[in-house]
Amino acid sequence: MMKLAFENRVNFFDNAEEYGGGLAEKNVGYAIRKGVAEGTWSRKDLVINTKIFFGALDFTSKAGPNAQGLSRKHIIEGTKAAFKRLDQEYVDVLFCHRPEPFTPIEETVRAMNYVMDQDWAY
């Protein structure tokens, strides 16, 4: 599906840690690797994003206190987990999936700045 989209000038692929309990990121990661291996695209040809907030829980798991939200801990751990699922070293765009009333906005902004300083997202 990604190959067909790319051949029709689509290069932006949307993800979120919660989509399919993380399975969407795994599938996109597989497609990225396959497309690179087949010469369909290079990683730099693609714009890959993901979103942090809900965690990548399947429907039977219970979220712990740090498994969701926009705390520094979840942003950093959630981003690293997304990279593992995507089998990538970075995403082009990292979004906060929704507002979070329990974490000070300053903490969230500092964590997102940290992500950018690490070249994990642009």
GUVEX-664306 format. One record per atom (N, C-alpha, C, O): residue number from 1; x, z, y. Coordinates in Angstrom, 1 decimal. Each point is the difference from the previous one (the first is absolute). Layout:
BEGIN
R   n   east     up  north
R NUM      X      Z      Y
...
This chain:
BEGIN
R   n   east     up  north
R   1    0.8    0.0   -1.2
R   1   -0.8    0.0    1.2
R   1    0.9    0.0    1.3
R   1   -0.3   -0.7    0.9
R   2    1.3    1.5   -0.9
R   2    0.9    0.1    1.1
R   2    0.7   -1.4    0.2
R   2    0.2   -0.4    1.2
R   3    0.2   -0.2   -2.3
R   3    0.6   -1.3    0.1
R   3   -0.9   -1.1    0.7
R   3    0.4   -0.7    0.9
R   4   -1.7    0.7   -1.4
R   4   -1.0   -0.9    0.6
R   4   -0.2    0.3    1.5
R   4    0.0   -0.9    0.8
R   5   -0.1    2.2   -0.5
R   5   -0.1    0.4    1.4
R   5    1.2   -0.5    0.9
R   5   -0.2   -0.6    1.0
R   6    1.4    0.9   -1.6
R   6    1.2   -0.4    0.7
R   6    0.1   -1.5    0.2
R   6    0.4   -0.5    1.1
R   7   -0.8   -0.3   -2.1
R   7    0.1   -1.4    0.1
R   7   -1.0   -0.6    1.1
R   7    0.1   -1.1    0.4
R   8   -1.1    2.0   -0.1
R   8   -1.0   -0.4    1.0
R   8    0.3    0.8    1.3
R   8   -0.9    0.3    0.8
R   9    2.1    0.0   -0.5
R   9    0.5    0.6    1.2
R   9   -0.3    1.5    0.3
R   9    0.0    0.4    1.1
R  10   -0.4    0.3   -2.1
R  10   -0.2    1.4    0.1
R  10    1.2    0.7   -0.5
R  10    0.5   -0.2   -1.1
R  11    0.1    1.1    2.0
R  11    1.2    0.8   -0.4
R  11   -0.2    1.5    0.3
R  11    1.0    0.7   -0.2
R  12   -2.1   -0.3    0.6
R  12   -0.3    1.4    0.2
R  12   -0.8    0.6   -1.1
R  12   -1.1   -0.5   -0.3
R  13    1.7    1.5   -0.3
R  13   -0.7    0.6   -1.2
R  13   -0.2    1.5    0.2
R  13    1.0    0.8    0.2
R  14   -2.2   -0.3   -0.2
R  14   -0.5    1.3    0.3
R  14    0.0    0.9   -1.2
R  14   -0.5   -0.4   -1.1
R  15    1.0    1.6    1.3
R  15    0.0    1.0   -1.1
R  15   -0.4    1.4    0.6
R  15    0.0    0.2    1.2
R  16   -0.3    0.7   -2.1
R  16   -0.1    1.4    0.4
R  16    0.3    0.8   -1.3
R  16   -0.3   -0.4   -1.1
R  17    0.9    1.6    1.3
R  17    0.3    0.8   -1.1
R  17   -1.2    0.3   -0.9
R  17    0.1    0.3   -1.2
R  18   -1.3   -0.2    1.8
R  18   -1.2    0.3   -0.7
R  18   -0.6   -1.1   -0.8
R  18   -0.9    0.2   -0.9
R  19    1.2   -1.5    1.3
R  19   -0.7   -1.1   -0.6
R  19    0.3   -0.1   -1.5
R  19    1.1   -0.2   -0.5
R  20   -2.2    0.5   -0.3
R  20    0.2    0.0   -1.5
R  20    0.9    1.1   -0.5
R  20    0.6   -0.2   -1.0
R  21   -0.5    1.3    1.8
R  21    0.8    1.1   -0.5
R  21    1.5   -0.5    0.0
R  21    0.7    0.5   -0.9
R  22   -0.3   -1.4    1.8
R  22    1.4   -0.5    0.0
R  22    0.2   -1.3   -0.8
R  22    1.0   -0.6    0.2
R  23   -2.0    0.2   -0.9
R  23    0.1   -1.2   -0.8
R  23    0.2   -1.3    0.8
R  23    0.7   -0.9   -0.4
R  24   -1.4    0.9    1.6
R  24    0.1   -1.2    0.8
R  24    1.4   -0.2    0.5
R  24    0.5   -1.1    0.0
R  25    0.2    2.2    0.4
R  25    1.4   -0.1    0.4
R  25    0.9   -0.5   -1.2
R  25    0.9   -0.8    0.2
R  26   -1.2    1.3   -1.4
R  26    0.8   -0.5   -1.1
R  26   -0.2   -1.4   -0.3
R  26    1.0   -0.8   -0.3
R  27   -2.2    0.3    0.4
R  27   -0.3   -1.4   -0.2
R  27    0.6   -0.9    1.1
R  27    0.6   -1.1   -0.3
R  28   -0.7    1.5    1.5
R  28    0.7   -0.7    1.1
R  28    1.5    0.0   -0.2
R  28    0.6   -1.1    0.2
R  29    0.0    2.2   -0.6
R  29    1.4    0.0   -0.2
R  29    0.4   -0.9   -1.1
R  29    1.0   -0.7    0.1
R  30   -1.8    0.6   -1.2
R  30    0.3   -0.9   -1.1
R  30   -0.1   -1.5    0.5
R  30    0.9   -0.8   -0.3
R  31   -1.9    0.5    1.1
R  31   -0.1   -1.3    0.6
R  31    1.1   -0.4    0.9
R  31    0.5   -1.1    0.0
R  32    0.0    2.1    0.8
R  32    1.1   -0.3    0.9
R  32    1.2   -0.4   -0.8
R  32    0.7   -1.0    0.2
R  33   -0.4    1.9   -1.2
R  33    1.2   -0.3   -0.9
R  33   -0.1   -1.3   -0.7
R  33    1.0   -0.8    0.0
R  34   -2.2    0.5   -0.5
R  34   -0.2   -1.3   -0.7
R  34    0.2   -1.2    0.9
R  34    0.7   -1.0   -0.3
R  35   -1.3    1.1    1.5
R  35    0.2   -1.1    1.0
R  35    1.4   -0.2    0.4
R  35    0.4   -1.1    0.2
R  36    0.3    2.2    0.0
R  36    1.5   -0.1    0.4
R  36    0.7   -0.7   -1.2
R  36    0.8   -0.9    0.2
R  37   -1.0    1.4   -1.4
R  37    0.7   -0.6   -1.2
R  37   -0.3   -1.4   -0.2
R  37    0.9   -0.8   -0.4
R  38   -2.1    0.3    0.7
R  38   -0.4   -1.4   -0.2
R  38    0.3   -0.8    1.2
R  38   -0.2   -1.3   -0.1
R  39    0.7    1.9    1.2
R  39    0.4   -0.8    1.1
R  39   -1.2   -0.4    0.9
R  39    0.1   -0.8    0.9
R  40   -1.2    1.5   -1.1
R  40   -1.2   -0.3    0.8
R  40    0.2    0.5    1.4
R  40   -0.5   -0.7    1.0
R  41    1.1    1.8   -0.8
R  41    0.2    0.6    1.3
R  41    1.3    0.9   -0.1
R  41    0.4    0.4   -1.1
R  42    0.1    0.0    2.2
R  42    1.0    1.1    0.1
R  42   -0.8    1.2    0.6
R  42   -1.0   -0.2    0.6
R  43    1.6    1.3   -0.8
R  43   -0.7    1.3    0.5
R  43   -0.3   -0.1    1.5
R  43   -1.0    0.4    0.5
R  44    2.0   -1.1    0.2
R  44   -0.1   -0.1    1.5
R  44   -1.2   -0.9    0.4
R  44   -0.4    0.0    1.2
R  45   -0.1   -0.8   -2.1
R  45   -1.1   -0.9    0.3
R  45   -1.3    0.8    0.0
R  45   -1.0   -0.5    0.6
R  46    1.0    1.7   -1.1
R  46   -1.3    0.7   -0.2
R  46   -0.1    1.2    1.0
R  46    1.0    0.5    0.5
R  47   -2.2   -0.2   -0.1
R  47   -0.3    1.2    0.8
R  47   -0.8    1.0   -0.9
R  47   -1.1   -0.3   -0.3
R  48    1.7    1.3   -0.1
R  48   -0.6    1.0   -1.0
R  48   -0.3    1.3    0.8
R  48    0.9    0.5    0.6
R  49   -2.1    0.0   -0.7
R  49   -0.3    1.2    0.6
R  49   -0.6    1.0   -1.1
R  49   -0.4   -0.4   -1.0
R  50    0.4    1.6    1.4
R  50   -0.7    1.0   -0.8
R  50   -0.5    1.1    1.0
R  50    0.4    0.1    1.1
R  51   -1.3    0.7   -1.7
R  51   -0.6    1.1    0.9
R  51    0.2    1.3   -0.7
R  51   -0.1    0.1   -1.2
R  52    0.3    0.9    2.0
R  52    0.2    1.4   -0.5
R  52   -1.1    0.9    0.4
R  52   -0.5   -0.1    1.2
R  53   -0.1    0.8   -2.0
R  53   -0.9    1.1    0.3
R  53   -0.6    0.6   -1.3
R  53    0.2    1.2   -0.2
R  54   -0.9   -2.0   -0.6
R  54   -0.8    0.5   -1.1
R  54    0.8    0.4   -1.3
R  54   -0.5    0.6   -0.8
R  55    1.7   -1.1    0.7
R  55    0.8    0.2   -1.2
R  55   -0.4   -1.0   -1.0
R  55   -0.9   -0.8    0.1
R  56    1.7    0.7   -1.1
R  56   -0.2   -1.0   -1.1
R  56   -0.5    0.6   -1.3
R  56    0.6   -0.1   -1.0
R  57   -1.7    0.9    1.2
R  57   -0.5    0.7   -1.2
R  57   -1.0   -0.9   -0.7
R  57   -0.7   -0.8    0.5
R  58    0.8    0.9   -1.9
R  58   -1.1   -0.6   -0.7
R  58   -1.2    0.8    0.1
R  58    0.0    1.0    0.6
R  59   -1.1   -1.5   -1.2
R  59   -1.3    0.7    0.2
R  59   -0.1    1.3   -0.8
R  59   -1.1    0.7    0.2
R  60    2.0   -0.3   -1.0
R  60   -0.1    1.2   -0.7
R  60    0.9    1.1    0.5
R  60   -0.1    1.2   -0.4
R  61    1.1   -1.6    1.3
R  61    1.0    1.0    0.5
R  61   -0.6    0.8    1.2
R  61   -0.9   -0.5    0.7
R  62    1.4    1.7   -0.6
R  62   -0.3    0.8    1.2
R  62    1.1    0.0    1.0
R  62    1.2    0.1   -0.4
R  63   -1.5   -0.3    1.6
R  63    1.0    0.0    1.1
R  63    0.5    1.4    0.2
R  63   -0.8    0.9    0.2
R  64    2.1   -0.7   -0.1
R  64    0.6    1.2    0.4
R  64    0.0    0.0    1.6
R  64   -0.4   -0.9    0.6
R  65    0.8    2.1   -0.1
R  65   -0.1    0.1    1.5
R  65    0.9   -1.0    0.8
R  65   -0.2   -0.3    1.1
R  66    1.3   -0.2   -1.8
R  66    0.9   -1.0    0.7
R  66   -0.2   -1.4   -0.5
R  66    0.8   -0.9    0.4
R  67   -1.8    0.7   -1.2
R  67   -0.1   -1.4   -0.6
R  67   -0.8   -0.9    0.9
R  67    0.0   -1.2   -0.3
R  68   -0.5    1.7    1.3
R  68   -0.8   -0.9    0.9
R  68    0.3    0.5    1.5
R  68    0.6    1.0    0.2
R  69   -1.1   -1.9    0.7
R  69    0.1    0.4    1.4
R  69    1.2   -0.7    0.7
R  69    0.6   -0.9   -0.5
R  70   -0.4    1.4    1.7
R  70    1.0   -0.6    0.9
R  70    1.1    1.0    0.4
R  70    0.6   -0.1    1.1
R  71   -0.3    1.1   -2.0
R  71    1.1    0.9    0.3
R  71    1.3   -0.8   -0.2
R  71    0.0   -1.0   -0.7
R  72    1.0    1.5    1.2
R  72    1.4   -0.6   -0.2
R  72    0.3   -0.1   -1.5
R  72    0.4   -1.0   -0.4
R  73   -0.7    2.1   -0.3
R  73    0.3    0.0   -1.4
R  73   -0.8   -1.2   -0.7
R  73    0.7   -0.7   -0.8
R  74   -2.0    0.6    1.0
R  74   -0.7   -1.1   -0.7
R  74    0.4   -1.4    0.5
R  74    0.1   -0.9   -0.8
R  75    0.2    0.8    2.1
R  75    0.4   -1.4    0.5
R  75    1.3   -0.4   -0.7
R  75    0.1   -1.1   -0.5
R  76    0.9    2.0    0.4
R  76    1.3   -0.3   -0.6
R  76   -0.2   -0.2   -1.5
R  76    0.5   -1.0   -0.5
R  77   -1.1    1.9   -0.2
R  77   -0.1   -0.1   -1.4
R  77   -1.0   -1.1   -0.4
R  77    0.3   -0.7   -1.0
R  78   -1.3    0.5    1.8
R  78   -1.0   -1.1   -0.3
R  78    0.7   -1.4    0.2
R  78   -0.3   -0.9   -0.8
R  79    1.1    0.8    1.8
R  79    0.7   -1.3    0.3
R  79    1.0   -0.3   -1.1
R  79    0.1   -1.1   -0.5
R  80    0.7    2.1    0.0
R  80    0.9   -0.2   -1.1
R  80   -0.7   -0.3   -1.2
R  80    0.4   -0.9   -0.8
R  81   -1.6    1.5    0.5
R  81   -0.8   -0.3   -1.2
R  81   -0.5   -1.5    0.1
R  81   -0.1   -0.7   -1.0
R  82   -0.3    0.3    2.2
R  82   -0.5   -1.4    0.1
R  82    1.2   -0.9   -0.3
R  82   -0.3   -1.1   -0.6
R  83    1.5    1.4    1.1
R  83    1.1   -0.9   -0.3
R  83    0.2   -0.1   -1.5
R  83    0.3   -1.1   -0.5
R  84   -0.4    2.2   -0.2
R  84    0.2    0.0   -1.4
R  84   -1.1   -0.9   -0.7
R  84    0.3   -0.8   -0.9
R  85   -1.5    0.9    1.3
R  85   -1.1   -0.8   -0.5
R  85    0.2   -1.5    0.3
R  85   -0.2   -0.8   -0.9
R  86    0.6    0.6    2.1
R  86    0.2   -1.4    0.4
R  86    1.3   -0.6   -0.5
R  86    0.2   -1.2    0.0
R  87    0.7    2.1   -0.4
R  87    1.4   -0.4   -0.4
R  87    0.7   -0.7    1.2
R  87    0.6   -1.1   -0.2
R  88   -0.8    1.7    1.4
R  88    0.6   -0.6    1.2
R  88    0.8    1.1    0.7
R  88   -0.3    1.2   -0.2
R  89    1.2   -1.6    1.1
R  89    0.7    1.0    0.8
R  89   -0.6    0.3    1.3
R  89    0.4    0.9    0.7
R  90   -1.3   -1.8   -0.3
R  90   -0.7    0.2    1.3
R  90   -1.3   -0.7    0.0
R  90   -0.3   -0.8   -0.9
R  91   -0.6    1.1    1.9
R  91   -1.2   -0.7    0.3
R  91    0.2   -0.5    1.4
R  91    0.7    0.6    0.8
R  92   -1.4   -1.6   -0.4
R  92    0.1   -0.5    1.3
R  92   -0.8    0.8    1.0
R  92    0.4    0.2    1.1
R  93   -1.5    0.3   -1.6
R  93   -0.9    0.9    0.8
R  93   -0.5    1.1   -0.8
R  93   -0.5   -0.1   -1.1
R  94    0.6    1.3    1.7
R  94   -0.6    1.2   -0.6
R  94   -1.1    0.6    0.9
R  94    0.3    0.3    1.2
R  95   -1.5   -0.2   -1.7
R  95   -1.1    0.5    0.8
R  95   -0.4    1.4   -0.4
R  95    0.2    0.3   -1.2
R  96   -0.7    0.5    2.1
R  96   -0.7    1.2   -0.3
R  96   -1.4   -0.5   -0.3
R  96   -0.7   -0.6    0.9
R  97    0.2    0.9   -2.1
R  97   -1.3   -0.6   -0.4
R  97   -1.2    0.5    0.7
R  97   -1.0   -0.7    0.2
R  98    1.1    1.9    0.4
R  98   -1.1    0.5    0.8
R  98    0.5    1.2    0.8
R  98    1.1    0.5   -0.3
R  99   -1.8    0.0    1.3
R  99    0.4    1.2    0.7
R  99   -0.1    1.2   -0.9
R  99   -0.7    0.0   -1.0
R 100    1.6    0.9    1.3
R 100    0.0    1.3   -0.8
R 100   -0.1    1.2    0.9
R 100    1.0    0.2    0.7
R 101   -2.0    0.5   -0.8
R 101   -0.2    1.1    1.0
R 101    0.8    1.3   -0.2
R 101    0.0    0.8    0.8
R 102    0.6   -0.7   -2.0
R 102    0.7    1.2   -0.3
R 102    1.5    0.0    0.2
R 102    0.6    1.1   -0.1
R 103   -0.1   -2.2    0.4
R 103    1.5   -0.1    0.3
R 103    0.1   -0.4    1.5
R 103   -0.6   -0.9    0.5
R 104    1.5    1.7    0.2
R 104    0.2   -0.4    1.4
R 104    0.5   -1.4    0.1
R 104    0.9   -0.5   -0.7
R 105   -1.4   -0.3    1.7
R 105    0.4   -1.4    0.2
R 105    1.5   -0.1    0.2
R 105    0.6   -1.0   -0.4
R 106    0.0    2.0    1.0
R 106    1.4    0.0    0.3
R 106    0.8   -0.1   -1.4
R 106    1.0   -0.7   -0.1
R 107   -1.5    1.5   -0.8
R 107    0.7    0.0   -1.4
R 107   -0.1   -1.4   -0.6
R 107    0.9   -0.5   -0.6
R 108   -2.1   -0.1    0.7
R 108   -0.2   -1.3   -0.6
R 108    0.8   -1.1    0.7
R 108    0.7   -0.8   -0.7
R 109   -0.6    0.9    2.0
R 109    0.8   -1.0    0.8
R 109    1.5    0.1   -0.4
R 109    0.7   -1.0   -0.2
R 110   -0.3    2.3    0.2
R 110    1.5    0.2   -0.4
R 110    0.3   -0.5   -1.4
R 110    1.0   -0.6   -0.2
R 111   -1.9    0.8   -0.7
R 111    0.2   -0.5   -1.4
R 111    0.0   -1.5    0.0
R 111    0.8   -0.6   -0.7
R 112   -1.7   -0.1    1.4
R 112    0.0   -1.4    0.1
R 112    1.2   -0.6    0.6
R 112    0.6   -1.0   -0.4
R 113   -0.1    1.7    1.5
R 113    1.3   -0.4    0.6
R 113    1.1    0.2   -1.0
R 113    0.9   -0.9   -0.1
R 114   -0.9    1.9   -0.7
R 114    1.0    0.2   -1.1
R 114    0.0   -1.2   -0.9
R 114    1.1   -0.5   -0.4
R 115   -2.3    0.1    0.0
R 115   -0.1   -1.1   -1.0
R 115    0.6   -1.3    0.7
R 115    0.7   -0.7   -0.7
R 116   -0.9    0.5    1.9
R 116    0.5   -1.2    0.7
R 116    1.5    0.2    0.1
R 116    0.8   -1.0   -0.1
R 117   -0.3    2.2    0.5
R 117    1.5    0.2    0.1
R 117    0.7   -0.3   -1.3
R 117    1.2   -0.3    0.0
R 118   -1.9    0.5   -1.1
R 118    0.6   -0.2   -1.4
R 118   -0.1   -1.5   -0.4
R 118    0.5   -0.3   -1.1
R 119   -1.0   -0.5    2.0
R 119   -0.3   -1.4   -0.3
R 119   -0.9   -0.2   -1.3
R 119    0.1   -0.9   -0.7
R 120   -1.0    1.9    0.6
R 120   -1.0   -0.1   -1.1
R 120   -1.2   -0.9    0.4
R 120   -0.7   -0.5   -0.8
R 121    0.5    0.4    2.1
R 121   -1.1   -0.8    0.6
R 121    0.4   -0.3    1.4
R 121    0.9    0.6    0.6
R 122   -1.5   -1.7   -0.1
R 122    0.3   -0.5    1.4
R 122   -1.2    0.2    0.9
R 122    0.0   -0.4    1.1
